[in-house]
Amino acid sequence: MAALDTRRRRMKISILTLEERSGIASRSYSYWLTGRRQPAVLALSTLAETLGFSLLMRPREDPSDPRVVALAPAAEALSERLTTLAGITNAIMAHAR
């Protein structure tokens, strides 16, 4: 969500204008930004396309593939760091308001 909101701000689009263009309620958007709720896939896709992004879908890796098994610990550590970063980002955004 942070990347989408950054794009919205760079494009100088207000949340109300985004609502008009995408059909997504401004309240829902605010809930997503603050982490109170998570967007449905269709809503996220609509929002992304409105802001000039696209969602890429690809098959998951085969979990029995040795390359996937070898990367699992690094992927888990990265996931934990990203979760922490998301929490810090949300706290900063909440404080900035």
Residue pairs with C-beta under 8 A, 6 or more apart in sequence:
1 32
1 33
1 39
2 86
2 89
3 53
4 47
4 48
4 51
4 53
5 33
7 51
7 52
7 53
8 15
8 18
8 51
11 51
11 52
13 21
13 51
15 26
15 29
15 30
16 26
18 24
18 26
18 29
18 47
18 50
18 51
19 25
19 26
19 29
21 50
22 46
22 47
22 50
23 46
24 43
24 46
24 47
24 50
28 37
28 39
28 43
29 47
31 37
32 38
32 39
33 90
33 93
34 90
34 93
34 94
35 86
35 90
39 47
44 55
45 55
48 54
48 55
61 67
61 68
62 68
63 69
